[in-house]
Amino acid sequence: MSLKVENLEHNMAKLTIEMSAEELEKALDTSYHKNRKHINIPGFRKGKAPRVMIERMYGPEIFYNDAADELINNGLMTEMYGNEELKVVSRPEVEVVQIEKGKPFIFTAVVALKPEIELGKYKGVKIEKVDAEVKDEDIDSEIEKERERNARSISVEDRPVKDGDITVIDFEGFVDGEPFEGGSAENYSLTIGSGSFIPGFEDQLIGAALNEEKEINVTFPEDYSAEHLAGKDAMFRVTVREIKEKELPELDDEFASEVSEFDTMEEYIASLRESLKERKEKEARAEKENRLLEAIVKDSKMDIPDAMVDEQANRMMEEYAGRLSGQGLTLDQYFMFTGLNKEKFIEQTRPSARRRIETSLVLEEVIKQEGFTVSDEDYENELKRMATEYDMELDRFKEMLDENSRAPIEEDIKLQKAIDLIIDSAVEK
């Protein structure tokens, strides 16, 4: 097997991988043994025809696709992913150049390579001071959120719908005078002002009386997920079956005792102030980190290939799908609810993907220039922190780790050392 690397613009490269005729022959024979049971040849029992007879009847190309797949996978694993000098950071675009019995197998793979970085100033970077003060309005906001969480829904019968009400409705939708699939429901719960329905729908329900049938006219967004409805005018017949309003609890000692471990509002507010202070300090440090990294990235030079950004955006989409799965949703359902699709999601994610790559490259270079290492004490302290975070005994947590766990944990420790250096050396104006 041989490898030729042709460097292209913007940290792209074209790899030409050549494998021997003997390797091709072996792959063809593997393909024959895998597929012969599915091939009928007159005069032979199914699966018993010799390879030469199959190739004579169907041509030698019959086994080329399988053989090419096997050789490409083996070649990429050896030359691309097993070659640390290449530092490939994207999926390859593969093209078969030559596949013919008795000749070497040749294919190309166009890939993105990890870019070099010219690191800007990263110590003593100046940024605007980040405010972490807890104000009275912050306390009031937290209390109002808690009141909302503990509000009761009271049925209303003596007035029409108003903004903020929780309604239960029956509806049937029509486009061009015809009902459309998914356009009707009964006992559907809708909070007015939530923005969860088609734009304009909720606003037109304001003023509707209980059990009144009302016609609502809306236009589906141009980018609506169901393409046959996108941009179409629709009419809904809607009947309000229930109207409910929120009843917020009084702010007194009873409220404090119900929502916290404290008996009085004074104690509850003091506790809120302390927890908000801790939270704001964490948020301020995170904001400080973001501003500093943004400034360092801006002061650094790197040529990031588009294929690397696409790869990161796809990875972020997979991460988001995993989080949705934890909520019992699929990515397709999310697209249906939001009017997005895979292509639009990737396009929207690309700026964040680029920032993530830039930040990662900057931090890796800081680690390299500072020569950060991880001592046994560093590693042990990180395990203790992680065990506490997962609310586990340290020994039990260690038992869950395998021999491959240490490397990524050490990388995280070095990243945190780089971040701490950047933050602690920063100058706030």
Secondary structure, DSSP 8 states (H G I E B T S, - for coil): -EEEEEE-STTEEEEEEEE-HHHHHHHHHHHHHHHGGG---TTS-TT---HHHHHHHH-GGGGHHHHHHHHHHHHIIIIIIT-TTT-B-S--EEEEEE--TTS-EEEEEEEEB---EE----SS-EE--------HHHHHHHHHHHHHHT-EEEE--SS---TT-EEEEEEEEEETTEEEEEEEEEEEEEETTS--SSTTHHHHHTT--TT-EEEEEEE--TT-SSTTTTT-EEEEEEEEEEEEEEE---SSHHHHHHHSS-SSHHHHHHHHHHHHHHHHHHHHHHHHHHHHHHHHHHHSEE---HHHHHHHHHHHHHHHHHHHHHTT--HHHHHHHHT--HHHHHHHHHHHHHHHHHHHHHHHHHHHHHT----HHHHHHHHHHHHHHTT--HHHHHHH--TTSHHHHHHHHHHHHHHHHHHHT-EE-
